[in-house]
Amino acid sequence: MGFSVSGATAVVYVGLLVSAAVLYPAVSQYAERHADAVDDGRERALDRQNAALGTANATYNASADRLVVTVTNGGTTPLAVDRVDLLVDGEYHEVTADDTTVEGDGSTAAWLGGERLRIEVLEPTEPGRVVVVTGPGLSVATAVEVS
């Protein structure tokens, strides 16, 4: 009875050590991933808080069938030009890099705070309302002036 109790106790302790050695990396990796996810969520929330669209204007040139929309980035968060969507009277218009300029520069992909984005698209019929959607859930609507 003396050695069997000691041997069984040693086996149990070795089993506990092995299971702890296996469990620790898994728990550590989970905690690290959770902390990274919380940090990412806080960064996204800060971006949403600092992002805003300012004034928007839309002008339709009936003789050239061209719609020109200008929008100001009213926040401090830089927005991506390639993530801008345009809705004209409820219909989606694909906005390409050729259709956009930021402060006169057609090659930039960043739309910084205070800068104006200009979108010019072909529109065969006279629209009444334009909505620009971008960034972390931002949108601005405007009525269209006809020239």
C-alpha positions as CSV (number, residue, x, y, z in Angstrom):
1,M,0.0,0.0,0.0
2,G,2.9,2.4,0.5
3,F,4.2,2.6,-3.0
4,S,0.9,2.4,-4.8
5,V,-0.5,5.5,-3.0
6,S,2.7,7.5,-3.7
7,G,2.8,6.3,-7.4
8,A,-0.9,7.2,-7.9
9,T,-0.3,10.7,-6.3
10,A,2.7,11.3,-8.6
11,V,0.7,10.3,-11.7
12,V,-2.1,12.7,-10.7
13,Y,0.3,15.5,-10.2
14,V,2.0,14.9,-13.5
15,G,-1.4,14.8,-15.2
16,L,-2.2,18.2,-13.6
17,L,1.1,19.7,-14.8
18,V,0.6,18.4,-18.3
19,S,-3.0,19.7,-18.5
20,A,-1.9,23.1,-17.1
21,A,0.9,23.2,-19.7
22,V,-1.7,22.6,-22.4
23,L,-4.3,24.9,-21.0
24,Y,-2.1,28.0,-20.3
25,P,-1.2,28.8,-24.0
26,A,-4.8,28.5,-25.1
27,V,-6.1,30.8,-22.3
28,S,-3.2,33.3,-22.9
29,Q,-4.0,33.4,-26.7
30,Y,-7.7,33.9,-26.0
31,A,-6.9,36.8,-23.6
32,E,-4.6,38.4,-26.2
33,R,-7.2,38.1,-29.0
34,H,-9.9,39.5,-26.8
35,A,-7.8,42.5,-25.8
36,D,-6.9,43.2,-29.5
37,A,-10.6,43.0,-30.4
38,V,-11.5,45.4,-27.6
39,D,-8.8,47.9,-28.8
40,D,-10.1,47.6,-32.4
41,G,-13.6,48.3,-31.3
42,R,-12.5,51.4,-29.4
43,E,-10.6,52.7,-32.4
44,R,-13.7,52.2,-34.7
45,A,-15.8,54.0,-32.1
46,L,-13.4,56.9,-32.0
47,D,-13.3,57.0,-35.8
48,R,-17.1,57.1,-35.9
49,Q,-17.2,59.9,-33.2
50,N,-14.7,62.0,-35.2
51,A,-16.2,61.4,-38.6
52,A,-18.8,63.7,-40.1
53,L,-19.9,64.8,-43.5
54,G,-20.4,68.6,-43.9
55,T,-22.3,70.5,-46.5
56,A,-23.3,68.9,-49.8
57,N,-24.3,70.5,-53.1
58,A,-25.6,68.9,-56.3
59,T,-26.0,70.6,-59.6
60,Y,-27.4,69.0,-62.8
61,N,-26.4,70.3,-66.2
62,A,-29.3,69.3,-68.4
63,S,-27.5,70.1,-71.7
64,A,-24.6,67.8,-70.9
65,D,-26.5,65.2,-68.8
66,R,-23.9,65.6,-66.1
67,L,-24.6,65.6,-62.3
68,V,-21.9,67.3,-60.2
69,V,-22.0,66.6,-56.4
70,T,-19.6,68.3,-53.9
71,V,-19.3,67.2,-50.3
72,T,-17.1,68.4,-47.5
73,N,-15.5,66.1,-45.0
74,G,-16.7,67.8,-41.8
75,G,-14.8,65.6,-39.4
76,T,-11.2,64.9,-38.5
77,T,-11.2,61.3,-39.6
78,P,-9.7,60.7,-43.1
79,L,-12.2,59.0,-45.4
80,A,-11.5,56.8,-48.4
81,V,-12.5,58.1,-51.7
82,D,-13.0,54.6,-53.1
83,R,-15.6,53.8,-50.4
84,V,-18.0,56.6,-51.5
85,D,-21.4,55.6,-52.7
86,L,-23.9,57.8,-54.6
87,L,-27.6,57.4,-54.6
88,V,-29.6,59.4,-57.1
89,D,-33.3,59.4,-56.6
90,G,-32.9,56.1,-54.7
91,E,-30.8,54.4,-57.4
92,Y,-27.3,53.4,-56.8
93,H,-24.6,54.9,-59.1
94,E,-21.2,53.4,-59.2
95,V,-18.6,56.0,-58.4
96,T,-15.2,55.3,-60.0
97,A,-11.8,57.0,-59.5
98,D,-12.3,58.8,-62.8
99,D,-15.5,60.4,-61.4
100,T,-13.9,61.9,-58.3
101,T,-11.5,64.7,-57.3
102,V,-10.5,65.9,-53.9
103,E,-9.6,69.6,-53.9
104,G,-8.9,69.3,-57.6
105,D,-6.6,66.2,-57.3
106,G,-8.0,63.2,-59.1
107,S,-5.2,60.8,-58.1
108,T,-5.6,60.9,-54.3
109,A,-7.4,58.1,-52.4
110,A,-7.6,60.0,-49.1
111,W,-10.3,62.6,-48.3
112,L,-9.0,64.5,-45.3
113,G,-11.0,66.7,-42.9
114,G,-12.1,70.0,-44.3
115,E,-11.5,68.9,-47.9
116,R,-14.1,68.9,-50.6
117,L,-14.9,65.8,-52.7
118,R,-16.3,66.4,-56.2
119,I,-18.2,63.7,-57.9
120,E,-19.2,64.1,-61.6
121,V,-21.4,61.3,-63.2
122,L,-23.5,60.9,-66.3
123,E,-27.2,61.2,-65.5
124,P,-29.6,61.0,-68.5
125,T,-32.6,62.2,-66.5
126,E,-33.1,65.2,-64.2
127,P,-32.7,64.0,-60.6
128,G,-34.5,65.5,-57.6
129,R,-32.4,64.2,-54.7
130,V,-28.9,62.9,-54.1
131,V,-27.5,61.0,-51.1
132,V,-23.8,60.5,-50.6
133,V,-22.8,57.6,-48.3
134,T,-19.3,56.8,-47.0
135,G,-17.1,55.9,-44.2
136,P,-18.3,54.5,-40.9
137,G,-22.0,54.9,-41.6
138,L,-22.0,58.5,-42.8
139,S,-24.5,60.0,-45.2
140,V,-25.7,63.4,-46.4
141,A,-28.6,64.2,-48.6
142,T,-29.3,67.2,-50.8
143,A,-31.7,68.5,-53.3
144,V,-30.5,69.0,-56.9
145,E,-30.3,72.3,-58.6
146,V,-30.8,72.4,-62.3
147,S,-28.6,74.6,-64.5
